[in-house]
Amino acid sequence: MANRVVVAGVGMLPFVKPGASASYDEMGAEAARLALKDAGIDYDKVEQAYVGWVYGDSTSGQAALYKVGLTGIPVVNVNNNCSTGSSALFLARQAVEAGIVDCAIALGFEQMTPGALGAVFDDRPNPLGDFLKIADDSFQGAGEVPMALRLFGGAGYEYQEKYGAKSETFARVREKASRQAEHNERAIFRTPVSVDDVMQSPKMFLNLTRLQCGPPGCGAAAAILCSEGFARKHGLDASIVIAGQAMTTDYPSTFAEKSLIKVVGADMTKEAARRVYEQAGIGPDAIDVVELHDCFTTNEVITYEGLGLCPEGGAEKFVWDGDNTYGGKVVTNPSGGLLSKGHPLGATGLGQCAELTWQLRGQSGKRQVEGARVALQHNLGLGGACVVTLYERRA
């Protein structure tokens, strides 16, 4: 029988703008220490480590954890684009659930540089080449646009053409993110912006404006996962558990249908969510709070539908009815999301995990979702990988 996996401890540093952080190894070590302290255990109790980062040299994970302790445990470095942090979480959860270890740490960090994401190695094929070709074939001049902006901007344009969604709908998502981030001391941007501010900010590609793009960032976050038996033995809080988790990669539809909505992961999201709801025996109507991958406003809108929070084509109504925030059906991105909190790639997924753990514990202060007991996390990386995780508060 599989072990039930407990989120025993979480730690997260404030995300900051590139150039304003400590080095990646120092940030990673500090996030790990915070998670261990939160759990109430020493590092020598951890049996395996999974460490996520995108921009760095090999064994960066060891460099960070060696500052915490030299215990000889396996350290596995993980790189899965923007879903890197959740990929590390996925591997740690598998190890505990399968009984391979009783306690594991998932750690993620990123020390980024300013500006749009780009390929590092220009002497070999780009892993996103097939994805980018669809965007380049769809829009004249798209090849001159940074790759993530090209793909998500194109997906948003396609969504508007398909469903008649207004540009203001996407601006309202950004306004909501900024309003919620005002109460998050770990977010990069905490100043509220209006819908007009978003609409009037410089155009970046098609209908996307600057304020609809998630900023790069630097930061680190970590989670301690353990079995219920380990938690009992060491007197740890076992109230927060992973009730379901799935990772998906791309399907034939990503490329065959020439749809940028599919290219940016809509089908990966839909299938991962379906598996998670099935595992947990819980449907989307039971979700109290969600942290989803809003790297651009367009992806938040598309993801509402993929996660089953609203019907296909119903995201605009979902937004305008206020069902995506406090007082509505489900609070999405109470942290401010990637749009306001920032997006240090390796740390993002574990930052989401930390936020949802605090929400389920009732430790989120002014951004607390009242009575939250079921939380959903969505972390997506182009290329591709999507991880959806469902957390529950038990007892």
C-alpha positions as CSV (number, residue, x, y, z in Angstrom):
1,M,0.0,0.0,0.0
2,A,1.4,3.4,-0.9
3,N,2.4,5.8,1.9
4,R,0.4,9.0,2.3
5,V,2.7,11.9,1.8
6,V,2.9,14.7,4.4
7,V,4.1,18.2,3.7
8,A,5.9,18.6,7.0
9,G,7.6,21.8,6.4
10,V,8.1,24.6,3.9
11,G,10.4,27.6,3.5
12,M,10.6,30.4,1.0
13,L,12.7,33.5,0.6
14,P,11.2,36.7,-0.7
15,F,11.5,36.8,-4.5
16,V,13.5,39.8,-5.7
17,K,14.5,41.4,-9.0
18,P,17.6,40.1,-10.8
19,G,20.7,41.6,-9.4
20,A,19.2,42.1,-5.9
21,S,19.6,38.6,-4.5
22,A,22.3,36.6,-2.8
23,S,24.0,33.9,-4.9
24,Y,22.0,30.8,-5.9
25,D,23.8,28.5,-3.4
26,E,23.2,30.9,-0.4
27,M,19.5,31.3,-1.3
28,G,19.1,27.6,-1.7
29,A,20.7,26.8,1.6
30,E,18.6,29.4,3.4
31,A,15.3,28.1,1.9
32,A,16.3,24.5,2.9
33,R,17.1,25.7,6.5
34,L,13.7,27.5,6.7
35,A,11.9,24.3,5.6
36,L,13.8,22.1,8.1
37,K,13.0,24.6,10.9
38,D,9.4,24.7,9.9
39,A,9.2,20.9,9.9
40,G,11.1,20.7,13.2
41,I,13.8,18.3,12.1
42,D,17.6,18.4,11.4
43,Y,19.1,17.8,8.0
44,D,20.5,14.5,9.0
45,K,16.9,13.1,9.0
46,V,16.6,13.8,5.3
47,E,17.3,10.7,3.1
48,Q,17.1,12.1,-0.4
49,A,17.2,15.6,-2.1
50,Y,15.7,16.7,-5.4
51,V,16.9,20.2,-6.4
52,G,15.5,22.2,-9.2
53,W,17.2,25.1,-11.2
54,V,17.3,26.0,-14.8
55,Y,20.2,28.5,-15.3
56,G,23.3,27.2,-13.7
57,D,26.2,24.7,-14.0
58,S,25.9,21.0,-13.1
59,T,25.7,20.0,-9.4
60,S,24.4,23.4,-8.4
61,G,22.0,21.5,-6.0
62,Q,25.0,20.0,-4.2
63,A,26.6,23.5,-3.9
64,A,23.5,24.7,-2.1
65,L,22.8,21.7,0.2
66,Y,26.5,21.3,1.2
67,K,26.1,24.6,3.0
68,V,23.3,22.9,5.1
69,G,25.1,19.6,5.7
70,L,27.4,16.9,4.3
71,T,25.5,13.7,5.0
72,G,26.2,11.7,1.9
73,I,22.6,11.5,0.7
74,P,21.6,11.3,-3.0
75,V,21.1,14.7,-4.5
76,V,19.3,14.7,-7.8
77,N,19.5,17.9,-9.9
78,V,16.3,18.7,-11.9
79,N,15.7,20.9,-14.9
80,N,12.3,21.1,-16.5
81,N,11.9,24.7,-17.6
82,C,9.3,26.7,-15.7
83,S,7.9,23.5,-14.0
84,T,11.3,22.7,-12.5
85,G,10.3,23.3,-8.9
86,S,7.2,21.1,-9.1
87,S,9.2,18.4,-10.9
88,A,11.5,18.2,-7.9
89,L,8.4,18.0,-5.7
90,F,7.0,15.3,-7.9
91,L,10.1,13.2,-7.6
92,A,10.3,13.7,-3.8
93,R,6.7,12.7,-3.4
94,Q,7.2,9.6,-5.5
95,A,10.1,8.5,-3.3
96,V,8.2,8.9,-0.1
97,E,4.9,7.5,-1.4
98,A,6.7,4.4,-2.8
99,G,8.4,3.8,0.5
100,I,11.9,4.2,-0.9
101,V,12.6,6.9,1.8
102,D,10.7,8.2,4.8
103,C,11.8,11.8,4.4
104,A,12.9,13.9,1.4
105,I,13.5,17.5,0.6
106,A,12.5,19.2,-2.6
107,L,14.4,22.5,-3.1
108,G,14.3,25.0,-6.0
109,F,16.2,28.2,-6.7
110,E,17.1,30.6,-9.5
111,Q,19.6,33.4,-9.9
112,M,18.3,35.1,-13.1
113,T,19.4,38.0,-15.2
114,P,17.2,40.9,-16.4
115,G,15.1,40.6,-19.6
116,A,13.1,38.0,-21.5
117,L,14.0,34.3,-21.3
118,G,16.1,33.0,-24.2
119,A,18.2,30.0,-25.2
120,V,21.6,29.7,-23.7
121,F,23.2,27.4,-26.3
122,D,23.1,28.7,-29.8
123,D,25.3,26.0,-31.4
124,R,22.6,23.2,-31.3
125,P,18.9,22.7,-32.0
126,N,16.6,24.6,-29.7
127,P,14.4,22.2,-27.7
128,L,11.4,24.5,-28.4
129,G,12.0,24.6,-32.1
130,D,8.9,22.7,-33.1
131,F,6.8,24.9,-30.7
132,L,8.2,28.1,-32.0
133,K,7.6,27.1,-35.6
134,I,3.9,27.0,-35.1
135,A,4.0,30.6,-33.7
136,D,6.3,31.8,-36.5
137,D,4.0,30.3,-39.1
138,S,1.0,31.9,-37.5
139,F,2.1,35.5,-37.2
140,Q,4.2,37.6,-39.5
141,G,7.4,38.8,-37.8
142,A,6.9,36.6,-34.7
143,G,10.4,35.2,-35.1
144,E,11.8,38.6,-33.9
145,V,9.8,38.3,-30.6
146,P,11.2,36.7,-27.4
147,M,10.1,33.0,-27.4
148,A,7.8,32.9,-24.3
149,L,6.1,36.2,-25.4
150,R,5.7,34.8,-28.9
151,L,4.0,31.6,-27.7
152,F,1.8,33.0,-24.9
153,G,1.0,36.2,-26.8
154,G,-0.1,34.1,-29.7
155,A,-2.2,31.8,-27.5
156,G,-4.0,34.8,-26.0
157,Y,-4.7,36.2,-29.4
158,E,-6.1,32.8,-30.6
159,Y,-8.3,32.6,-27.4
160,Q,-9.7,36.0,-28.1
161,E,-10.4,35.2,-31.8
162,K,-12.0,31.8,-30.8
163,Y,-14.2,33.0,-28.0
164,G,-14.6,36.8,-28.5
165,A,-12.9,37.6,-25.2
166,K,-12.2,41.2,-24.5
167,S,-8.6,42.5,-23.9
168,E,-9.9,44.0,-20.6
169,T,-10.6,40.4,-19.4
170,F,-6.8,39.7,-19.3
171,A,-6.2,43.1,-17.8
172,R,-8.6,42.3,-15.0
173,V,-6.5,39.2,-14.2
174,R,-3.4,41.4,-13.8
175,E,-5.3,43.9,-11.6
176,K,-6.4,41.0,-9.4
177,A,-2.9,39.7,-9.1
178,S,-1.5,43.1,-8.0
179,R,-4.3,43.6,-5.5
180,Q,-3.7,40.2,-3.8
181,A,0.1,40.7,-3.9
182,E,-0.2,43.8,-1.8
183,H,-0.5,41.6,1.2
184,N,2.4,39.3,0.4
185,E,5.7,40.4,1.9
186,R,7.5,37.9,-0.3
187,A,6.3,39.3,-3.7
188,I,8.4,41.5,-6.0
189,F,5.6,43.8,-7.0
190,R,3.2,44.9,-4.2
191,T,1.8,48.1,-5.7
192,P,-1.8,47.6,-7.0
193,V,-2.4,48.5,-10.7
194,S,-5.7,49.3,-12.3
195,V,-7.2,47.8,-15.4
196,D,-6.4,51.1,-17.2
197,D,-2.8,50.9,-16.1
198,V,-2.5,47.4,-17.6
199,M,-4.2,48.4,-20.8
200,Q,-2.1,51.5,-21.3
201,S,1.3,49.9,-20.6
202,P,3.4,49.3,-23.7
203,K,2.3,46.7,-26.2
204,M,4.7,43.7,-26.3
205,F,3.3,41.4,-28.8
206,L,-0.2,41.3,-30.4
207,N,-2.6,42.2,-27.5
208,L,-0.2,41.5,-24.6
209,T,1.0,44.6,-22.8
210,R,4.1,44.8,-20.5
211,L,2.1,44.6,-17.3
212,Q,0.6,41.3,-18.5
213,C,4.0,39.6,-18.5
214,G,5.4,37.9,-15.4
215,P,8.8,39.3,-14.4
216,P,12.0,37.2,-14.1
217,G,13.2,37.0,-10.5
218,C,15.6,35.5,-8.1
219,G,14.7,33.4,-5.1
220,A,14.4,30.0,-3.5
221,A,11.9,27.8,-1.8
222,A,11.8,24.3,-0.3
223,A,9.5,21.6,1.1
224,I,10.1,18.7,3.5
225,L,8.0,15.6,2.5
226,C,7.7,12.6,4.7
227,S,5.5,9.6,5.5
228,E,2.8,9.6,8.1
229,G,4.9,7.1,10.1
230,F,7.9,9.4,10.1
231,A,5.8,12.3,11.2
232,R,4.4,10.3,14.1
233,K,7.8,9.0,15.1
234,H,9.3,12.5,15.2
235,G,6.3,14.4,16.5
236,L,5.7,16.4,13.3
237,D,2.6,18.2,12.1
238,A,1.0,15.7,9.7
239,S,-2.1,17.7,8.9
240,I,-1.2,18.8,5.3
241,V,-1.1,15.9,2.8
242,I,-0.7,15.5,-0.9
243,A,-4.0,13.9,-1.9
244,G,-3.2,13.7,-5.6
245,Q,-0.4,14.6,-8.0
246,A,0.3,14.1,-11.7
247,M,2.9,15.2,-14.3
248,T,2.1,15.2,-18.0
249,T,4.1,16.0,-21.1
250,D,2.9,16.9,-24.6
251,Y,0.4,14.9,-26.7
252,P,0.1,14.7,-30.5
253,S,-2.5,17.5,-30.3
254,T,0.2,20.0,-29.2
255,F,1.6,20.0,-32.8
256,A,-1.0,18.4,-35.0
257,E,-3.7,21.0,-34.5
258,K,-1.4,24.0,-35.0
259,S,-3.2,25.7,-32.0
260,L,-1.1,27.9,-29.8
261,I,-3.5,27.3,-27.0
262,K,-2.4,23.6,-27.2
263,V,1.2,24.6,-27.8
264,V,1.4,26.3,-24.4
265,G,0.1,23.3,-22.6
266,A,-3.7,23.3,-22.4
267,D,-4.0,19.6,-23.0
268,M,-1.2,18.8,-20.6
269,T,-3.0,20.8,-17.9
270,K,-6.4,19.2,-18.6
271,E,-5.1,15.7,-18.4
272,A,-2.9,16.3,-15.3
273,A,-5.9,17.8,-13.6
274,R,-8.2,14.9,-14.6
275,R,-5.7,12.4,-13.1
276,V,-5.4,14.4,-9.9
277,Y,-9.1,14.7,-9.3
278,E,-9.5,11.0,-9.9
279,Q,-6.7,10.1,-7.5
280,A,-8.1,12.4,-4.8
281,G,-11.7,11.6,-5.3
282,I,-12.3,15.3,-5.4
283,G,-13.7,17.5,-8.1
284,P,-12.9,21.1,-9.0
285,D,-16.0,22.4,-7.2
286,A,-14.3,21.3,-3.9
287,I,-11.2,23.5,-4.4
288,D,-10.9,26.4,-2.0
289,V,-7.7,28.0,-3.2
290,V,-5.5,27.7,-6.3
291,E,-1.9,28.7,-7.2
292,L,-1.6,28.4,-11.0
293,H,1.0,29.2,-13.5
294,D,0.2,32.8,-14.6
295,C,3.5,33.5,-16.4
296,F,1.3,35.7,-18.6
297,T,-2.3,36.8,-18.1
298,T,-3.2,34.7,-21.1
299,N,-2.1,31.5,-19.4
300,E,-4.1,32.2,-16.3
301,V,-7.3,32.6,-18.4
302,I,-6.6,29.4,-20.4
303,T,-5.7,27.5,-17.3
304,Y,-9.0,28.2,-15.6
305,E,-10.6,26.0,-18.2
306,G,-7.9,23.3,-18.2
307,L,-8.3,22.9,-14.4
308,G,-12.1,22.6,-14.7
309,L,-12.7,25.8,-12.7
310,C,-15.1,27.0,-15.4
311,P,-16.4,25.5,-18.7
312,E,-14.5,25.7,-21.9
313,G,-14.9,29.2,-23.3
314,G,-16.3,30.4,-19.9
315,A,-13.2,32.0,-18.5
316,E,-14.3,35.5,-19.4
317,K,-17.5,35.2,-17.5
318,F,-15.5,33.6,-14.6
319,V,-13.3,36.7,-14.5
320,W,-16.0,39.3,-14.8
321,D,-18.2,37.6,-12.2
322,G,-15.3,37.8,-9.7
323,D,-15.3,34.0,-9.3
324,N,-11.5,33.9,-9.4
325,T,-11.0,35.9,-6.2
326,Y,-12.1,36.5,-2.6
327,G,-15.9,36.3,-2.4
328,G,-16.2,34.2,-5.6
329,K,-16.1,30.5,-6.3
330,V,-12.3,29.9,-5.8
331,V,-9.4,32.2,-4.9
332,T,-6.8,32.0,-7.5
333,N,-3.2,33.1,-6.8
334,P,-3.7,34.7,-3.4
335,S,0.1,35.2,-3.4
336,G,-0.1,37.5,-6.4
337,G,1.1,34.7,-8.7
338,L,4.0,34.8,-11.0
339,L,2.7,38.1,-12.4
340,S,3.3,40.0,-9.1
341,K,5.3,37.6,-6.9
342,G,7.8,37.0,-9.6
343,H,9.0,33.9,-11.5
344,P,12.5,32.5,-10.5
345,L,12.0,29.4,-12.6
346,G,13.5,26.7,-10.3
347,A,11.8,28.2,-7.2
348,T,8.3,28.9,-8.6
349,G,6.7,25.5,-8.1
350,L,8.0,25.2,-4.5
351,G,6.9,28.8,-3.8
352,Q,3.4,27.8,-4.8
353,C,3.7,24.7,-2.5
354,A,4.7,27.0,0.4
355,E,1.8,29.4,-0.2
356,L,-0.8,26.7,-0.3
357,T,0.6,25.0,2.8
358,W,0.4,28.3,4.7
359,Q,-3.2,28.8,3.4
360,L,-4.3,25.3,4.6
361,R,-2.6,26.0,8.0
362,G,-4.4,29.3,8.3
363,Q,-1.0,31.2,8.3
364,S,-1.5,33.6,5.4
365,G,-2.4,36.8,7.3
366,K,-4.5,39.3,5.3
367,R,-4.5,37.1,2.2
368,Q,-5.9,34.1,4.1
369,V,-8.7,32.2,2.3
370,E,-11.1,31.7,5.1
371,G,-11.7,28.0,6.0
372,A,-9.4,26.7,3.2
373,R,-9.1,22.9,3.4
374,V,-8.5,21.8,-0.2
375,A,-5.8,23.5,-2.4
376,L,-4.7,23.0,-6.0
377,Q,-1.3,23.8,-7.5
378,H,-0.5,24.1,-11.3
379,N,3.0,24.6,-12.6
380,L,3.8,24.4,-16.3
381,G,6.9,24.4,-18.4
382,L,7.1,24.8,-22.1
383,G,8.9,22.0,-23.9
384,G,7.0,20.5,-22.0
385,A,5.9,19.5,-18.6
386,C,2.9,20.2,-16.4
387,V,2.6,19.2,-12.7
388,V,-0.7,19.5,-10.9
389,T,-0.8,18.8,-7.2
390,L,-3.8,18.7,-4.8
391,Y,-3.3,19.3,-1.1
392,E,-5.7,18.6,1.7
393,R,-5.9,19.6,5.4
394,R,-6.7,16.5,7.4
395,A,-7.9,16.8,11.0
